[in-house]
Amino acid sequence: MELTGAVWRKSTRSGNGECVEVADNLPGVVGVRDSKDPTGPVLTFTPRAWRAFVAHARRP
């Protein structure tokens, strides 16, 4: 998966900086990586799958 040009961002709720980063600026793919290992592995999702994950995670 080509992630050149990915813009990585952390949650604004990340207090100590150890969290995941998300790149959702690329067409057709959302990347997720460990902020402590920015050159490590990246999980990729379709935008639809990522939206479903976020919606489920936000449920009370």
PyMOL Python script that loads the backbone (N, CA, C, O; Angstrom):
from pymol import cmd

cmd.read_pdbstr("""\
ATOM      1  N   MET A   1       0.854  -1.174   0.000  1.00  0.00           N
ATOM      2  CA  MET A   1       0.000   0.000   0.000  1.00  0.00           C
ATOM      3  C   MET A   1       0.898   1.235   0.000  1.00  0.00           C
ATOM      4  O   MET A   1       1.805   1.350   0.824  1.00  0.00           O
ATOM      5  N   GLU A   2       0.648   2.129  -0.901  1.00  0.00           N
ATOM      6  CA  GLU A   2       1.433   3.357  -1.029  1.00  0.00           C
ATOM      7  C   GLU A   2       0.868   4.435  -0.112  1.00  0.00           C
ATOM      8  O   GLU A   2      -0.287   4.836  -0.257  1.00  0.00           O
ATOM      9  N   LEU A   3       1.682   4.904   0.833  1.00  0.00           N
ATOM     10  CA  LEU A   3       1.236   5.931   1.772  1.00  0.00           C
ATOM     11  C   LEU A   3       2.047   7.220   1.640  1.00  0.00           C
ATOM     12  O   LEU A   3       2.048   8.053   2.546  1.00  0.00           O
ATOM     13  N   THR A   4       2.734   7.379   0.512  1.00  0.00           N
ATOM     14  CA  THR A   4       3.478   8.614   0.280  1.00  0.00           C
ATOM     15  C   THR A   4       2.514   9.790   0.292  1.00  0.00           C
ATOM     16  O   THR A   4       1.476   9.755  -0.368  1.00  0.00           O
ATOM     17  N   GLY A   5       2.851  10.811   1.030  1.00  0.00           N
ATOM     18  CA  GLY A   5       1.989  11.981   1.131  1.00  0.00           C
ATOM     19  C   GLY A   5       1.025  11.928   2.294  1.00  0.00           C
ATOM     20  O   GLY A   5       0.235  12.851   2.493  1.00  0.00           O
ATOM     21  N   ALA A   6       1.083  10.847   3.072  1.00  0.00           N
ATOM     22  CA  ALA A   6       0.185  10.733   4.220  1.00  0.00           C
ATOM     23  C   ALA A   6       0.490  11.838   5.230  1.00  0.00           C
ATOM     24  O   ALA A   6       1.650  12.122   5.530  1.00  0.00           O
ATOM     25  N   VAL A   7      -0.562  12.448   5.744  1.00  0.00           N
ATOM     26  CA  VAL A   7      -0.445  13.443   6.807  1.00  0.00           C
ATOM     27  C   VAL A   7      -0.972  12.783   8.073  1.00  0.00           C
ATOM     28  O   VAL A   7      -2.167  12.514   8.199  1.00  0.00           O
ATOM     29  N   TRP A   8      -0.067  12.527   9.003  1.00  0.00           N
ATOM     30  CA  TRP A   8      -0.404  11.805  10.231  1.00  0.00           C
ATOM     31  C   TRP A   8      -0.839  12.781  11.310  1.00  0.00           C
ATOM     32  O   TRP A   8      -0.263  13.857  11.466  1.00  0.00           O
ATOM     33  N   ARG A   9      -1.875  12.385  12.058  1.00  0.00           N
ATOM     34  CA  ARG A   9      -2.357  13.221  13.158  1.00  0.00           C
ATOM     35  C   ARG A   9      -2.709  12.351  14.352  1.00  0.00           C
ATOM     36  O   ARG A   9      -3.095  11.191  14.210  1.00  0.00           O
ATOM     37  N   LYS A  10      -2.563  12.948  15.542  1.00  0.00           N
ATOM     38  CA  LYS A  10      -2.929  12.287  16.793  1.00  0.00           C
ATOM     39  C   LYS A  10      -4.243  12.885  17.290  1.00  0.00           C
ATOM     40  O   LYS A  10      -4.650  13.968  16.869  1.00  0.00           O
ATOM     41  N   SER A  11      -4.876  12.176  18.170  1.00  0.00           N
ATOM     42  CA  SER A  11      -6.078  12.693  18.806  1.00  0.00           C
ATOM     43  C   SER A  11      -5.739  13.910  19.649  1.00  0.00           C
ATOM     44  O   SER A  11      -4.670  13.983  20.254  1.00  0.00           O
ATOM     45  N   THR A  12      -6.650  14.852  19.682  1.00  0.00           N
ATOM     46  CA  THR A  12      -6.457  16.012  20.550  1.00  0.00           C
ATOM     47  C   THR A  12      -6.543  15.614  22.016  1.00  0.00           C
ATOM     48  O   THR A  12      -6.161  16.389  22.892  1.00  0.00           O
ATOM     49  N   ARG A  13      -7.037  14.425  22.288  1.00  0.00           N
ATOM     50  CA  ARG A  13      -7.145  13.918  23.662  1.00  0.00           C
ATOM     51  C   ARG A  13      -5.908  13.133  24.084  1.00  0.00           C
ATOM     52  O   ARG A  13      -5.873  12.575  25.181  1.00  0.00           O
ATOM     53  N   SER A  14      -4.915  13.086  23.241  1.00  0.00           N
ATOM     54  CA  SER A  14      -3.685  12.368  23.551  1.00  0.00           C
ATOM     55  C   SER A  14      -2.858  13.204  24.523  1.00  0.00           C
ATOM     56  O   SER A  14      -2.220  14.181  24.131  1.00  0.00           O
ATOM     57  N   GLY A  15      -2.877  12.813  25.776  1.00  0.00           N
ATOM     58  CA  GLY A  15      -2.188  13.586  26.797  1.00  0.00           C
ATOM     59  C   GLY A  15      -0.691  13.375  26.826  1.00  0.00           C
ATOM     60  O   GLY A  15       0.069  14.343  26.793  1.00  0.00           O
ATOM     61  N   ASN A  16      -0.252  12.132  26.888  1.00  0.00           N
ATOM     62  CA  ASN A  16       1.175  11.857  27.028  1.00  0.00           C
ATOM     63  C   ASN A  16       1.862  11.573  25.698  1.00  0.00           C
ATOM     64  O   ASN A  16       3.064  11.307  25.677  1.00  0.00           O
ATOM     65  N   GLY A  17       1.144  11.620  24.615  1.00  0.00           N
ATOM     66  CA  GLY A  17       1.752  11.435  23.301  1.00  0.00           C
ATOM     67  C   GLY A  17       1.889  10.005  22.855  1.00  0.00           C
ATOM     68  O   GLY A  17       2.268   9.763  21.709  1.00  0.00           O
ATOM     69  N   GLU A  18       1.599   9.044  23.708  1.00  0.00           N
ATOM     70  CA  GLU A  18       1.705   7.636  23.323  1.00  0.00           C
ATOM     71  C   GLU A  18       0.336   7.136  22.886  1.00  0.00           C
ATOM     72  O   GLU A  18      -0.493   6.744  23.707  1.00  0.00           O
ATOM     73  N   CYS A  19       0.124   7.159  21.600  1.00  0.00           N
ATOM     74  CA  CYS A  19      -1.183   6.772  21.079  1.00  0.00           C
ATOM     75  C   CYS A  19      -1.037   6.327  19.634  1.00  0.00           C
ATOM     76  O   CYS A  19       0.075   6.111  19.153  1.00  0.00           O
ATOM     77  N   VAL A  20      -2.129   6.196  18.966  1.00  0.00           N
ATOM     78  CA  VAL A  20      -2.090   5.896  17.544  1.00  0.00           C
ATOM     79  C   VAL A  20      -2.188   7.184  16.753  1.00  0.00           C
ATOM     80  O   VAL A  20      -2.702   8.191  17.239  1.00  0.00           O
ATOM     81  N   GLU A  21      -1.695   7.139  15.541  1.00  0.00           N
ATOM     82  CA  GLU A  21      -1.827   8.247  14.606  1.00  0.00           C
ATOM     83  C   GLU A  21      -2.630   7.756  13.416  1.00  0.00           C
ATOM     84  O   GLU A  21      -2.551   6.587  13.038  1.00  0.00           O
ATOM     85  N   VAL A  22      -3.396   8.652  12.834  1.00  0.00           N
ATOM     86  CA  VAL A  22      -4.249   8.320  11.699  1.00  0.00           C
ATOM     87  C   VAL A  22      -3.910   9.241  10.534  1.00  0.00           C
ATOM     88  O   VAL A  22      -3.705  10.441  10.714  1.00  0.00           O
ATOM     89  N   ALA A  23      -3.853   8.670   9.355  1.00  0.00           N
ATOM     90  CA  ALA A  23      -3.702   9.449   8.119  1.00  0.00           C
ATOM     91  C   ALA A  23      -4.933   9.176   7.278  1.00  0.00           C
ATOM     92  O   ALA A  23      -5.107   8.076   6.754  1.00  0.00           O
ATOM     93  N   ASP A  24      -5.784  10.181   7.152  1.00  0.00           N
ATOM     94  CA  ASP A  24      -7.024  10.000   6.386  1.00  0.00           C
ATOM     95  C   ASP A  24      -7.125  10.985   5.223  1.00  0.00           C
ATOM     96  O   ASP A  24      -8.220  11.306   4.761  1.00  0.00           O
ATOM     97  N   ASN A  25      -5.979  11.456   4.761  1.00  0.00           N
ATOM     98  CA  ASN A  25      -5.968  12.421   3.667  1.00  0.00           C
ATOM     99  C   ASN A  25      -5.728  11.797   2.291  1.00  0.00           C
ATOM    100  O   ASN A  25      -5.713  12.509   1.287  1.00  0.00           O
ATOM    101  N   LEU A  26      -5.543  10.495   2.235  1.00  0.00           N
ATOM    102  CA  LEU A  26      -5.267   9.840   0.955  1.00  0.00           C
ATOM    103  C   LEU A  26      -6.542   9.228   0.384  1.00  0.00           C
ATOM    104  O   LEU A  26      -7.387   8.743   1.137  1.00  0.00           O
ATOM    105  N   PRO A  27      -6.688   9.244  -0.932  1.00  0.00           N
ATOM    106  CA  PRO A  27      -7.906   8.678  -1.528  1.00  0.00           C
ATOM    107  C   PRO A  27      -7.940   7.154  -1.395  1.00  0.00           C
ATOM    108  O   PRO A  27      -6.992   6.465  -1.771  1.00  0.00           O
ATOM    109  N   GLY A  28      -9.038   6.648  -0.859  1.00  0.00           N
ATOM    110  CA  GLY A  28      -9.262   5.212  -0.832  1.00  0.00           C
ATOM    111  C   GLY A  28      -8.587   4.433   0.271  1.00  0.00           C
ATOM    112  O   GLY A  28      -8.701   3.208   0.310  1.00  0.00           O
ATOM    113  N   VAL A  29      -7.879   5.110   1.179  1.00  0.00           N
ATOM    114  CA  VAL A  29      -7.200   4.380   2.252  1.00  0.00           C
ATOM    115  C   VAL A  29      -7.049   5.262   3.486  1.00  0.00           C
ATOM    116  O   VAL A  29      -6.836   6.470   3.388  1.00  0.00           O
ATOM    117  N   VAL A  30      -7.165   4.623   4.652  1.00  0.00           N
ATOM    118  CA  VAL A  30      -6.890   5.277   5.930  1.00  0.00           C
ATOM    119  C   VAL A  30      -5.792   4.467   6.590  1.00  0.00           C
ATOM    120  O   VAL A  30      -5.916   3.253   6.746  1.00  0.00           O
ATOM    121  N   GLY A  31      -4.713   5.139   6.978  1.00  0.00           N
ATOM    122  CA  GLY A  31      -3.606   4.467   7.645  1.00  0.00           C
ATOM    123  C   GLY A  31      -3.643   4.719   9.141  1.00  0.00           C
ATOM    124  O   GLY A  31      -4.040   5.794   9.591  1.00  0.00           O
ATOM    125  N   VAL A  32      -3.223   3.712   9.914  1.00  0.00           N
ATOM    126  CA  VAL A  32      -3.165   3.811  11.370  1.00  0.00           C
ATOM    127  C   VAL A  32      -1.824   3.241  11.803  1.00  0.00           C
ATOM    128  O   VAL A  32      -1.438   2.154  11.374  1.00  0.00           O
ATOM    129  N   ARG A  33      -1.105   3.984  12.663  1.00  0.00           N
ATOM    130  CA  ARG A  33       0.197   3.519  13.138  1.00  0.00           C
ATOM    131  C   ARG A  33       0.403   3.911  14.596  1.00  0.00           C
ATOM    132  O   ARG A  33      -0.317   4.750  15.138  1.00  0.00           O
ATOM    133  N   ASP A  34       1.387   3.294  15.211  1.00  0.00           N
ATOM    134  CA  ASP A  34       1.778   3.574  16.586  1.00  0.00           C
ATOM    135  C   ASP A  34       2.630   4.841  16.594  1.00  0.00           C
ATOM    136  O   ASP A  34       3.636   4.911  15.887  1.00  0.00           O
ATOM    137  N   SER A  35       2.247   5.826  17.374  1.00  0.00           N
ATOM    138  CA  SER A  35       2.993   7.086  17.389  1.00  0.00           C
ATOM    139  C   SER A  35       4.412   6.926  17.931  1.00  0.00           C
ATOM    140  O   SER A  35       5.279   7.748  17.635  1.00  0.00           O
ATOM    141  N   LYS A  36       4.659   5.884  18.716  1.00  0.00           N
ATOM    142  CA  LYS A  36       6.001   5.646  19.246  1.00  0.00           C
ATOM    143  C   LYS A  36       6.918   5.009  18.218  1.00  0.00           C
ATOM    144  O   LYS A  36       8.133   4.975  18.414  1.00  0.00           O
ATOM    145  N   ASP A  37       6.364   4.505  17.133  1.00  0.00           N
ATOM    146  CA  ASP A  37       7.152   3.810  16.107  1.00  0.00           C
ATOM    147  C   ASP A  37       6.705   4.275  14.720  1.00  0.00           C
ATOM    148  O   ASP A  37       6.109   3.501  13.971  1.00  0.00           O
ATOM    149  N   PRO A  38       6.988   5.536  14.372  1.00  0.00           N
ATOM    150  CA  PRO A  38       6.480   6.084  13.108  1.00  0.00           C
ATOM    151  C   PRO A  38       7.037   5.411  11.851  1.00  0.00           C
ATOM    152  O   PRO A  38       6.462   5.565  10.773  1.00  0.00           O
ATOM    153  N   THR A  39       8.121   4.682  11.962  1.00  0.00           N
ATOM    154  CA  THR A  39       8.642   3.971  10.796  1.00  0.00           C
ATOM    155  C   THR A  39       8.250   2.495  10.815  1.00  0.00           C
ATOM    156  O   THR A  39       8.668   1.721   9.953  1.00  0.00           O
ATOM    157  N   GLY A  40       7.446   2.116  11.802  1.00  0.00           N
ATOM    158  CA  GLY A  40       7.011   0.728  11.934  1.00  0.00           C
ATOM    159  C   GLY A  40       5.831   0.402  11.035  1.00  0.00           C
ATOM    160  O   GLY A  40       5.512   1.147  10.108  1.00  0.00           O
ATOM    161  N   PRO A  41       5.192  -0.715  11.322  1.00  0.00           N
ATOM    162  CA  PRO A  41       4.080  -1.168  10.483  1.00  0.00           C
ATOM    163  C   PRO A  41       2.874  -0.233  10.551  1.00  0.00           C
ATOM    164  O   PRO A  41       2.661   0.477  11.533  1.00  0.00           O
ATOM    165  N   VAL A  42       2.101  -0.261   9.479  1.00  0.00           N
ATOM    166  CA  VAL A  42       0.891   0.551   9.361  1.00  0.00           C
ATOM    167  C   VAL A  42      -0.272  -0.370   9.019  1.00  0.00           C
ATOM    168  O   VAL A  42      -0.175  -1.206   8.120  1.00  0.00           O
ATOM    169  N   LEU A  43      -1.364  -0.207   9.742  1.00  0.00           N
ATOM    170  CA  LEU A  43      -2.600  -0.894   9.379  1.00  0.00           C
ATOM    171  C   LEU A  43      -3.345  -0.008   8.396  1.00  0.00           C
ATOM    172  O   LEU A  43      -3.363   1.213   8.557  1.00  0.00           O
ATOM    173  N   THR A  44      -3.950  -0.592   7.393  1.00  0.00           N
ATOM    174  CA  THR A  44      -4.718   0.198   6.426  1.00  0.00           C
ATOM    175  C   THR A  44      -6.156  -0.300   6.377  1.00  0.00           C
ATOM    176  O   THR A  44      -6.437  -1.492   6.507  1.00  0.00           O
ATOM    177  N   PHE A  45      -7.041   0.647   6.186  1.00  0.00           N
ATOM    178  CA  PHE A  45      -8.474   0.379   6.132  1.00  0.00           C
ATOM    179  C   PHE A  45      -9.073   1.138   4.960  1.00  0.00           C
ATOM    180  O   PHE A  45      -8.525   2.150   4.524  1.00  0.00           O
ATOM    181  N   THR A  46     -10.188   0.655   4.456  1.00  0.00           N
ATOM    182  CA  THR A  46     -10.950   1.459   3.507  1.00  0.00           C
ATOM    183  C   THR A  46     -11.612   2.575   4.321  1.00  0.00           C
ATOM    184  O   THR A  46     -11.849   2.406   5.517  1.00  0.00           O
ATOM    185  N   PRO A  47     -11.908   3.691   3.698  1.00  0.00           N
ATOM    186  CA  PRO A  47     -12.609   4.752   4.438  1.00  0.00           C
ATOM    187  C   PRO A  47     -13.922   4.268   5.057  1.00  0.00           C
ATOM    188  O   PRO A  47     -14.276   4.680   6.162  1.00  0.00           O
ATOM    189  N   ARG A  48     -14.632   3.410   4.361  1.00  0.00           N
ATOM    190  CA  ARG A  48     -15.902   2.896   4.886  1.00  0.00           C
ATOM    191  C   ARG A  48     -15.677   2.060   6.142  1.00  0.00           C
ATOM    192  O   ARG A  48     -16.410   2.202   7.120  1.00  0.00           O
ATOM    193  N   ALA A  49     -14.668   1.190   6.121  1.00  0.00           N
ATOM    194  CA  ALA A  49     -14.360   0.362   7.288  1.00  0.00           C
ATOM    195  C   ALA A  49     -13.905   1.233   8.456  1.00  0.00           C
ATOM    196  O   ALA A  49     -14.267   0.971   9.603  1.00  0.00           O
ATOM    197  N   TRP A  50     -13.113   2.268   8.172  1.00  0.00           N
ATOM    198  CA  TRP A  50     -12.647   3.157   9.237  1.00  0.00           C
ATOM    199  C   TRP A  50     -13.827   3.904   9.874  1.00  0.00           C
ATOM    200  O   TRP A  50     -13.895   4.020  11.098  1.00  0.00           O
ATOM    201  N   ARG A  51     -14.743   4.404   9.064  1.00  0.00           N
ATOM    202  CA  ARG A  51     -15.918   5.095   9.605  1.00  0.00           C
ATOM    203  C   ARG A  51     -16.739   4.163  10.492  1.00  0.00           C
ATOM    204  O   ARG A  51     -17.233   4.573  11.542  1.00  0.00           O
ATOM    205  N   ALA A  52     -16.885   2.904  10.064  1.00  0.00           N
ATOM    206  CA  ALA A  52     -17.638   1.934  10.874  1.00  0.00           C
ATOM    207  C   ALA A  52     -16.923   1.669  12.198  1.00  0.00           C
ATOM    208  O   ALA A  52     -17.573   1.569  13.239  1.00  0.00           O
ATOM    209  N   PHE A  53     -15.610   1.556  12.172  1.00  0.00           N
ATOM    210  CA  PHE A  53     -14.843   1.344  13.395  1.00  0.00           C
ATOM    211  C   PHE A  53     -15.014   2.521  14.347  1.00  0.00           C
ATOM    212  O   PHE A  53     -15.292   2.325  15.530  1.00  0.00           O
ATOM    213  N   VAL A  54     -14.853   3.727  13.847  1.00  0.00           N
ATOM    214  CA  VAL A  54     -14.968   4.928  14.688  1.00  0.00           C
ATOM    215  C   VAL A  54     -16.383   5.028  15.265  1.00  0.00           C
ATOM    216  O   VAL A  54     -16.550   5.334  16.446  1.00  0.00           O
ATOM    217  N   ALA A  55     -17.385   4.777  14.452  1.00  0.00           N
ATOM    218  CA  ALA A  55     -18.764   4.839  14.941  1.00  0.00           C
ATOM    219  C   ALA A  55     -18.990   3.828  16.069  1.00  0.00           C
ATOM    220  O   ALA A  55     -19.643   4.141  17.065  1.00  0.00           O
ATOM    221  N   HIS A  56     -18.456   2.632  15.911  1.00  0.00           N
ATOM    222  CA  HIS A  56     -18.601   1.605  16.951  1.00  0.00           C
ATOM    223  C   HIS A  56     -17.831   1.999  18.210  1.00  0.00           C
ATOM    224  O   HIS A  56     -18.327   1.801  19.319  1.00  0.00           O
ATOM    225  N   ALA A  57     -16.636   2.548  18.058  1.00  0.00           N
ATOM    226  CA  ALA A  57     -15.822   2.942  19.210  1.00  0.00           C
ATOM    227  C   ALA A  57     -16.469   4.085  19.993  1.00  0.00           C
ATOM    228  O   ALA A  57     -16.254   4.198  21.200  1.00  0.00           O
ATOM    229  N   ARG A  58     -17.242   4.919  19.340  1.00  0.00           N
ATOM    230  CA  ARG A  58     -17.872   6.057  20.010  1.00  0.00           C
ATOM    231  C   ARG A  58     -19.154   5.673  20.759  1.00  0.00           C
ATOM    232  O   ARG A  58     -19.675   6.469  21.541  1.00  0.00           O
ATOM    233  N   ARG A  59     -19.649   4.493  20.531  1.00  0.00           N
ATOM    234  CA  ARG A  59     -20.879   4.083  21.206  1.00  0.00           C
ATOM    235  C   ARG A  59     -20.653   3.977  22.710  1.00  0.00           C
ATOM    236  O   ARG A  59     -19.596   3.534  23.160  1.00  0.00           O
ATOM    237  N   PRO A  60     -21.654   4.387  23.477  1.00  0.00           N
ATOM    238  CA  PRO A  60     -21.522   4.288  24.955  1.00  0.00           C
ATOM    239  C   PRO A  60     -21.546   2.853  25.428  1.00  0.00           C
ATOM    240  O   PRO A  60     -21.447   2.597  26.628  1.00  0.00           O
TER     241      PRO A  60
END
""", "prot")
cmd.dss("prot")
cmd.show_as("cartoon", "prot")
cmd.util.cbc("prot")
cmd.orient("prot")
